Amino acid sequence: MRYLLILLTTLLVLSACATNPATRDSDFVLMSEEQELQLGQQAAAEIAKNMTLLPASDPLARYVDSIGQKIAAVSDRPELFYHFHVVDDATINAFALPGGFIYIYRGLLAHLNSEAEVAAVLGHEIGHVTARHAVKRYTQMQAYQLGMVLTSIFVSIPQTAGQLSDLVAMAVIQGYGREAESQSDELALKYLARAEYDPHAIIGILKTLKRLDDIDSLEKKDAGEKVEKYHGAFASHPETEQRIRDAVQLTSDRQAGAGLVNRNALLTVLDGYPYGDSPEQGAVVGQRFLHPDLGIQLKFPENWVITNNPASLNARIRKEKVFFQLQLKELRKRQSARAVLEKLFPKRKQGPITEGVQGDMPFARTTVRMSAPYVSKAMIDARVFLKGPKAFIVLMWSERKSFASHRPAFDAIAASFRDYDIKRDGDVPRIMLHSWKVNDTWRRLARRSNMIFGRFTAEKFAALNGMDIRETPAPGELIKLVH
C-alpha cells in the first residue's frame, strides 16, 4: 500500500505540472485552465450580487475598460476575454479573479493622476491573471489535503465548485504573498512598455499609497487609536517602501523611456464623481454626516473624530474614551420609539424613558448602566428616532464617572439629528478640477474648503494629486480638489 501511495503521488505531481503563461516556468498546480475560467465566472457572479459596481455604460467604467483592454491585448494571455469593473466604493484597492475578471475601486481611481497610472494598476492585476497566482495559491492551500485524497483514492469524493470557489476567494482576500506581488509589479512594467505607456507610473502609484498610509497613521494617532497597517491586495505585499525601491530598480534596469502619461484625460473623467462614500453610503463632510439616501444628517463638535462604516456610523472624542454609534434597524411592523428602545437593553439596566418628537421624527431616550465597547463600566445615552419603517439607534457613552461632563455634547449631537435637505445641507463630497494659481498652497486650499477632511485636509489634497504637502504643482496645472 505504501508503494502504491508513492506511485500515485508521483503521478499526481507529474500530471499537475503546467507551463506558466507569463514566466514560461513549470508550475505545480491542481487546477486546469477550464476550472480556472469556470471559477472566475462563478466568483464574478457572486461579486455582482454582493458588491455595488458602476454600470458598464458609466463614463468612468467605460474609460477603465478601454485602458484595461489595451493592456490585456499585449499581456501574456491575450486569448482570454477580460472584464474590467469599477467598484462604487471609497476603498483604495484593486483585485483580480481567475480567468480575467479585474476590479478597481472608485476610491483608488480618485487617487490616481494619469491614464498611465490606471494602466499600471490594471497591468498589475492582469499580471496576477497571466501568472495564474490564484491557481498557485489555491494549490498551496490544497497541498496539505493531498494525503487525504490519496488515502481515499478508491472513493469518489469530488470537490464541489462551491468549495473551490471559497478557497480561491480566500486566496484573493488574503493576498498572494511577497513573491507574487513583486512578480505582478514586474509584469505590469512589461505590459506598460508594450502598450507604450510610461512604466514609471507604477512608482508614482506606490508613492501615493505610502503617503495615504502615513496620513492614515497620523489620523489614528491623533484620534488615540491603535495604528494597524493596511493590507489591501495592491498596497502592501511586500511593504510599500520595498516595492518602490524594486520598481525604481526595474525601470532603471529596463532603461524605460518616456511613454504615454495622459494626465488630464483621467482628471477630466473623474470630475464630478463622489470622493469617498457615495450618496447610497452616506458621507462625512468636515464635522457633519450626510446620508442623502436615508434622508438624515447630524453634526459633531470640533473635537470629535468621525468614521463611516458599512454597518454603523462611529465617532469618538479625540484621545478620550467617549464614543458615539449610529445604527439602522428596519422595522417589520409599526411600533413606538419606546417599544424599540426597551428591547435594546435589559430592563434592569435602563433608567426612566422619556419620549418626544424632533422635527417630524418621534423619539425615545434613556440612560443605561452596563459595559460597552472600550469601556467596561460605562453609562450609555441611548436614543431611538423613527422615520417611517426605519429606526435610527443613537448610542453615546463614556465612563460613568465622567458621563455628566459629556452630557451637553451628547445632547448637542442628538439635537442636530434631522432630515436631510440638499439645498440646506449640501451634497456628498465630489471631485472638482482646479487650475493651480501662483499664490495657492495646499493649506490655503484646505481652509477654502472649510477643512472638508478635518485636521489633515491639506495633506489629503496633496496626496490626492500624487504629491507630498511640501511639493507644489506648476502654475496653471490642473489638479483635483474636493467640495
JOZIUR-V258082 format. One record per helix or strand of 2 or more residues. SS is the DSSP state (H for helix, E for strand). FROM is the first residue (numbers start at 1). TO is the last residue. If there is no record, write none. Layout:
BEGIN
[[SS:FROM:TO] [SS:FROM:TO]]
END
This chain:
BEGIN
[[H:2:15] [E:17:19] [E:26:28] [H:33:50] [H:59:72] [E:83:87] [E:94:97] [E:101:105] [H:106:110] [H:115:130] [H:133:143] [H:146:151] [H:161:174] [H:178:194] [H:201:223] [H:240:253] [H:263:270] [E:283:285] [E:288:291] [E:296:299] [E:304:308] [E:313:317] [E:322:330] [H:337:342] [H:347:349] [E:354:358] [E:361:372] [E:375:387] [E:390:399] [H:400:415] [E:418:419] [H:422:425] [E:430:435] [H:442:448] [H:454:464] [E:478:482]]
END
